[in-house]
């Protein structure tokens, strides 16, 4: 009984090899036909062949690319069918390793054909042969057209190297299905060429310039994401170990652990005393951990004496909306991580997203033992769909923000919130005449309202109001 099985395996193994050999030969013939269609050996050796070359292509080239495109499409379909047949073969018809190798080979050929197909013109003869000035010019002698490659726009070599496509070293598709790595930069980087080239002008392998402020300027103005760099970031000269976690939450960090060269204040005591009076005006007391930060979200503060209302919700009452369900989330706010510190006491893990607006907010959050996420509002938040239990925001979404931008931000937050997740809008403030327009933007989410309050903001002569809400994302079961 063993011999027939061996013969069957040998037959199927030869059949696989034969099919691959036929398809490979077919692809090779197509490649040769494609080259011979556009280049002639005689045209390179005989001077008067230029005219014949143009006449032949003028009469035959109009349909040539369509024929080639159709043929390539046929080959691609045959390869796809062969790959499907290989997957459907029983595991005992040949060795699994051999089948996997042949399938990978076909996938590589398919990827190459698909990449070549993109460069074939859809309509040959339009725009090329109608230009009388270049009809008699051989393709090799035509003036080079302006490059569309992003790398050719910049002069600094490090930028050019970064944005160029990096092909896979083995010439095969990687596990993500790509034949190379494509590094990207923000589209505004092209309009900030001078600043970006200054940022990328460094010696490879050496210490980077102290230019984080330039980097943040690029990010805030839309050159985001920034390119990676091949230099070592600067660190404080006398870095000391952080405080232990049981004391770091509510204690100002060591001043030696921050580079202060780009700030008005040169230590945490200056920041806590609000000695600069500007530079981080939305969070003037954020570094005052003892008096200002510790009571927040635990005790009621700023109660309106007339309405007896406050825009501040307490963490325990919000967590009681979904007992035990709020575990991970994002705090997109202006602050030093106090909200994340308080939520940690309730066994909730939060990432704090913030940039350094006039003060070392990211360093402060990290030195407290929390996780800072250094991103701007220009970026899509780096979380997968339907993964977070909670998104909290305060002192960030205020009356300065454009309605369309607010739409994009809210839809992105909706994307990462799981069904049943909570969106906590904390003390959003704006002018009274604008409040209804902003409320309509929040209402368009069609979230369930657990808490919803509008309170006068007393420090602006009663011209502004606070809005706070806790909203629950619906499951949307009937939408595909």
C-alpha positions in Angstrom: 0.0 0.0 0.0 3.0 2.3 0.4 4.1 2.4 -3.2 0.9 3.9 -4.6 1.0 6.6 -1.9 4.6 7.4 -2.8 3.7 7.6 -6.5 0.8 9.8 -5.8 2.9 12.1 -3.8 5.6 12.2 -6.5 3.0 12.8 -9.1 1.4 15.7 -7.3 4.9 17.1 -6.4 5.9 17.0 -10.1 2.5 18.6 -11.0 3.2 21.5 -8.7 6.6 22.0 -10.1 5.3 21.7 -13.7 2.6 24.3 -13.0 5.1 26.7 -11.4 7.6 26.2 -14.3 4.9 27.0 -16.9 3.7 30.1 -15.0 7.3 31.3 -14.5 8.1 30.7 -18.2 4.9 32.6 -19.1 5.9 35.5 -16.9 9.4 35.6 -18.4 8.0 35.7 -22.0 5.7 38.5 -21.0 8.7 40.5 -19.6 10.7 39.9 -22.8 7.7 40.9 -24.9 7.3 44.0 -22.9 10.9 45.0 -23.3 11.0 44.3 -27.0 7.8 46.3 -27.5 9.5 49.5 -26.2 13.3 48.9 -27.0 14.9 47.7 -30.2 18.5 46.6 -30.5 18.6 47.8 -34.1 17.4 51.2 -33.0 20.4 51.5 -30.7 22.9 50.6 -33.4 21.6 52.0 -36.6 21.2 55.8 -36.8 18.2 55.9 -39.2 16.3 53.5 -37.0 14.9 56.4 -35.0 12.3 57.1 -37.6 11.4 53.4 -38.0 11.1 53.1 -34.2 8.7 56.0 -34.0 6.6 54.8 -37.0 6.3 51.3 -35.6 5.3 52.4 -32.2 3.0 55.0 -33.6 1.1 52.4 -35.6 1.3 49.5 -33.0 1.9 51.2 -29.7 -1.7 52.5 -29.3 -2.9 48.9 -28.6 0.4 47.5 -27.3 0.0 48.6 -23.7 -3.6 47.3 -23.6 -2.5 43.9 -24.9 0.3 43.8 -22.3 -2.0 44.9 -19.6 -4.6 42.2 -20.5 -1.9 39.5 -20.7 -0.5 40.5 -17.3 -4.0 40.3 -15.9 -4.5 36.8 -17.3 -1.2 35.7 -15.7 -2.2 37.2 -12.4 -5.5 35.4 -12.4 -3.8 32.1 -13.2 -1.3 32.6 -10.4 -4.2 33.4 -8.0 -6.0 30.2 -9.1 -2.9 28.1 -8.7 -2.4 29.5 -5.2 -6.0 28.7 -4.3 -5.5 25.1 -5.6 -2.4 24.7 -3.6 -4.2 25.8 -0.4 -7.0 23.3 -1.2 -4.7 20.4 -1.6 -4.8 17.8 1.2 -1.9 17.9 3.5 -0.8 14.4 2.6 -0.6 15.1 -1.1 2.9 16.6 -0.7 5.1 17.9 2.1 3.7 20.9 3.8 7.0 22.7 3.7 7.2 22.2 -0.1 3.6 23.5 -0.6 4.4 26.5 1.6 7.5 27.3 -0.4 5.7 27.1 -3.7 2.9 29.3 -2.4 5.4 31.9 -1.2 7.1 31.8 -4.6 3.8 32.4 -6.4 3.0 35.2 -4.0 6.3 36.9 -4.8 5.7 36.6 -8.6 2.2 38.0 -8.1 3.5 40.9 -6.1 6.0 41.8 -8.8 3.5 41.6 -11.6 1.1 43.8 -9.6 3.8 46.4 -9.1 4.7 46.3 -12.8 1.1 46.6 -13.8 0.8 50.0 -12.0 3.4 51.5 -14.3 1.7 50.5 -17.6 -0.2 53.4 -19.2 -3.9 53.0 -19.5 -4.1 54.9 -22.8 -1.1 54.7 -25.0 -0.6 57.5 -27.5 -2.3 60.3 -25.6 -0.1 63.1 -24.7 3.1 61.5 -26.1 2.7 61.1 -29.8 0.6 64.3 -30.1 3.6 66.4 -29.1 5.3 67.2 -32.4 8.5 68.5 -30.8 9.5 65.1 -29.4 8.1 62.7 -32.0 11.5 62.2 -33.6 13.4 61.9 -30.3 14.5 58.5 -29.1 13.2 57.7 -25.6 16.8 57.5 -24.3 17.5 61.0 -25.5 14.4 62.7 -24.1 15.0 65.3 -21.4 14.4 63.9 -17.9 11.0 64.9 -16.5 10.8 66.5 -13.1 10.8 63.9 -10.4 7.8 63.4 -8.2 9.8 61.6 -5.5 9.5 63.3 -2.1 13.2 62.8 -1.5 14.2 64.9 -4.5 12.5 68.0 -2.9 15.0 68.2 0.0 18.7 68.9 0.0 19.8 67.4 3.3 20.9 63.9 2.7 19.4 62.5 5.9 15.9 63.5 4.8 16.4 62.0 1.3 17.6 58.7 2.8 14.7 58.6 5.3 11.8 59.2 2.8 13.1 56.9 0.1 11.5 53.5 -0.1 13.6 50.8 1.6 13.2 47.5 -0.4 13.3 44.3 1.5 16.8 42.9 1.6 15.7 39.4 0.4 13.6 40.8 -2.4 10.4 39.2 -1.1 7.2 40.4 0.5 7.5 40.7 4.2 5.0 39.4 6.7 2.8 42.5 6.2 2.5 41.8 2.5 4.8 44.7 1.4 7.9 44.5 -0.8 9.6 47.4 1.1 9.3 49.9 4.0 7.7 53.3 3.3 8.7 56.0 5.7 6.4 59.0 5.9 6.5 62.6 7.0 3.7 65.1 7.5 2.6 66.9 4.3 3.3 70.3 5.9 6.9 69.3 6.1 7.2 70.4 2.4 6.1 73.9 3.2 8.5 74.1 6.2 11.5 72.9 4.2 14.0 75.3 5.9 13.0 74.3 9.4 12.9 70.6 8.6 16.3 70.7 7.0 17.7 72.5 10.0 16.2 69.7 12.2 17.7 67.0 10.1 21.2 68.6 9.7 23.3 66.6 12.2 26.2 64.3 12.2 25.2 60.6 12.1 26.0 58.8 15.3 26.8 62.0 17.3 24.7 63.9 19.9 21.7 65.7 18.5 21.3 69.4 18.8 19.2 70.8 21.7 16.3 71.4 19.3 13.3 69.8 20.8 11.5 73.2 20.6 12.1 73.3 16.8 10.8 69.8 16.6 7.6 70.7 18.5 7.2 73.8 16.3 7.3 71.5 13.3 4.7 69.2 14.8 2.3 71.9 15.9 2.3 73.4 12.5 1.5 70.1 10.8 4.9 68.6 10.0 3.8 65.5 12.0 4.9 62.8 12.1 8.5 63.9 12.1 11.2 61.8 10.5 13.4 59.6 12.7 16.9 60.7 13.3 20.2 58.9 13.6 21.7 60.9 16.4 21.6 60.4 20.2 19.1 62.7 22.0 20.5 65.0 24.6 19.9 64.1 28.2 20.3 66.2 31.4 24.0 66.4 32.5 23.4 65.1 36.0 20.5 62.7 35.8 19.5 61.2 39.1 17.4 58.2 39.7 13.6 59.0 39.9 11.8 58.7 43.2 10.3 55.4 44.2 6.7 54.9 43.0 5.2 55.2 46.5 6.5 58.8 46.8 6.8 60.0 43.2 3.1 60.6 42.6 2.7 63.6 44.9 6.3 65.0 45.1 8.0 67.4 42.8 10.8 65.6 40.9 14.5 66.3 41.0 15.3 69.4 39.0 18.4 67.6 37.5 16.2 65.3 35.5 15.0 67.9 33.1 16.8 70.0 30.4 15.7 73.6 31.3 17.3 75.5 28.4 14.1 76.2 26.5 11.9 77.3 29.4 11.5 80.6 31.4 11.5 78.6 34.6 14.6 76.7 35.4 13.3 74.4 38.2 10.0 72.9 39.4 9.7 75.3 42.3 9.5 78.2 39.9 6.7 76.3 38.0 4.8 75.4 41.2 4.9 79.1 42.3 3.6 80.2 38.9 6.5 82.8 38.8 6.3 83.2 35.0 2.6 84.1 34.8 2.5 82.9 31.2 3.8 80.3 28.9 1.5 77.6 30.2 -1.5 79.7 31.1 -4.1 76.8 30.8 -2.3 75.0 33.6 -0.8 77.7 35.8 -1.3 75.6 38.9 -0.6 72.2 37.5 2.8 71.9 39.2 1.3 72.8 42.6 0.7 69.2 43.6 -0.2 69.7 47.2 -2.7 72.6 47.2 -4.1 72.5 43.7 -3.8 69.0 42.3 -4.5 66.7 45.2 -8.2 67.6 45.7 -9.1 67.4 42.0 -11.7 64.8 41.0 -11.9 63.7 44.7 -13.5 66.7 46.3 -16.1 69.1 44.9 -14.5 72.5 44.1 -15.7 75.7 42.3 -19.3 75.2 43.2 -21.4 78.0 41.7 -23.0 79.9 44.7 -26.2 80.8 42.8 -27.0 77.5 41.1 -25.2 75.3 43.6 -23.7 73.4 40.6 -20.2 72.6 39.5 -18.7 71.5 36.2 -16.4 69.0 38.0 -17.5 65.4 38.3 -15.9 63.1 40.8 -14.0 59.9 39.7 -16.0 57.6 42.0 -19.4 58.7 40.7 -18.2 58.3 37.1 -16.7 54.8 37.7 -20.0 53.8 39.4 -21.7 54.2 36.0 -19.9 51.1 34.8 -18.7 49.3 37.9 -15.6 47.2 37.2 -15.7 47.9 33.4 -13.4 50.9 33.2 -9.9 49.5 33.1 -7.8 51.4 30.4 -8.1 54.7 28.7 -6.7 58.0 27.3 -6.5 61.4 29.0 -6.1 64.0 26.3 -5.7 67.1 28.5 -3.4 69.9 29.5 -1.9 68.8 32.9 0.8 67.0 34.8 -0.9 63.6 34.9 -2.9 64.1 38.1 -6.0 62.6 36.5 -4.1 59.5 35.5 -2.5 59.4 39.0 -6.0 59.5 40.7 -7.4 56.8 38.3 -4.5 54.6 39.1 -5.7 54.6 42.7 -8.9 53.0 41.4 -7.0 50.4 39.3 -7.5 52.1 36.0 -4.6 52.5 33.7 -4.5 55.8 31.7 -2.1 57.2 29.1 -1.7 61.0 29.2 -1.4 62.8 25.8 0.2 66.2 25.9 3.0 68.3 24.4 5.3 70.6 26.3 3.5 73.9 26.2 6.0 76.2 28.0 6.8 73.6 30.6 8.2 70.1 30.8 4.8 68.3 31.1 6.0 65.1 29.5 9.0 64.8 31.8 6.9 65.6 34.8 4.3 62.9 34.0 7.0 60.3 33.5 8.9 61.3 36.7 5.7 60.8 38.6 5.6 57.2 37.3 2.9 57.6 34.7 2.9 57.2 30.9 3.1 60.4 28.7 2.1 60.2 25.1 3.8 63.0 23.1 1.4 63.8 20.2 -0.5 66.8 18.9 -4.1 67.1 17.9 -2.9 66.9 14.2 -2.4 63.1 14.6 -4.8 60.2 14.5 -4.6 58.7 18.0 -2.3 55.6 17.9 -4.8 53.0 19.2 -6.8 50.4 17.3 -10.5 50.5 16.8 -12.9 49.7 19.8 -10.2 49.2 22.4 -10.4 51.9 25.1 -12.8 51.9 28.0 -12.6 55.7 28.7 -11.4 58.9 27.0 -11.2 62.0 29.3 -10.4 65.5 28.2 -10.0 68.8 30.1 -8.5 72.2 29.3 -8.1 71.0 25.8 -11.3 71.1 23.8 -12.4 74.7 24.4 -14.0 77.5 22.5 -10.9 78.2 20.4 -11.3 75.0 18.4 -12.7 74.9 14.8 -16.0 73.0 14.4 -14.7 70.8 11.5 -11.5 70.0 13.5 -13.7 69.1 16.5 -15.6 66.8 14.2 -12.5 65.0 13.1 -11.2 64.6 16.7 -14.5 63.3 18.1 -15.0 60.8 15.3 -11.4 59.6 15.9 -12.1 59.2 19.6 -15.3 57.3 18.8 -13.2 55.0 16.6 -11.0 53.9 19.5 -13.7 53.8 22.2 -15.2 50.4 22.6 -19.0 50.0 22.5 -20.2 50.9 26.0 -17.0 53.0 26.6 -17.3 56.4 28.2 -16.4 59.8 26.8 -15.8 62.3 29.7 -15.9 65.9 28.6 -14.5 67.8 31.6 -15.0 71.6 31.9 -15.2 72.5 28.3 -15.7 76.3 28.2 -16.6 78.8 25.5 -18.6 82.0 25.0 -22.2 81.9 25.8 -23.3 82.7 22.2 -21.2 79.7 20.9 -22.3 77.1 23.4 -25.4 75.8 21.5 -23.3 75.3 18.4 -20.7 73.3 20.3 -23.4 71.3 22.1 -24.8 70.3 18.7 -21.4 68.9 17.7 -21.4 66.7 20.8 -25.0 65.6 20.3 -24.3 64.4 16.8 -22.4 61.4 18.4 -25.8 60.1 19.5 -24.2 58.9 22.8 -26.2 58.0 25.8 -26.2 60.9 28.3 -25.2 59.9 31.9 -24.2 63.4 33.0 -24.7 66.7 31.3 -24.3 70.1 32.9 -23.8 73.7 31.8 -22.5 76.1 34.5 -21.6 79.8 34.3 -17.8 80.6 34.3 -17.5 83.4 36.8 -14.0 84.8 36.0 -15.0 86.3 32.7 -17.8 88.6 33.7 -20.4 85.9 33.1 -19.7 85.9 29.4 -18.5 82.3 29.3 -19.9 79.0 30.4 -18.6 75.6 31.4 -19.9 72.4 29.9 -19.2 68.9 31.3 -20.7 65.6 30.3 -20.2 61.8 30.6 -21.4 60.0 27.5 -21.6 56.3 26.6 -20.8 55.1 23.1 -23.7 53.0 21.7 -23.1 49.5 20.3 -24.6 50.3 16.8 -25.4 46.6 16.2 -27.2 47.2 12.9 -24.5 49.0 11.1 -21.9 47.0 9.1 
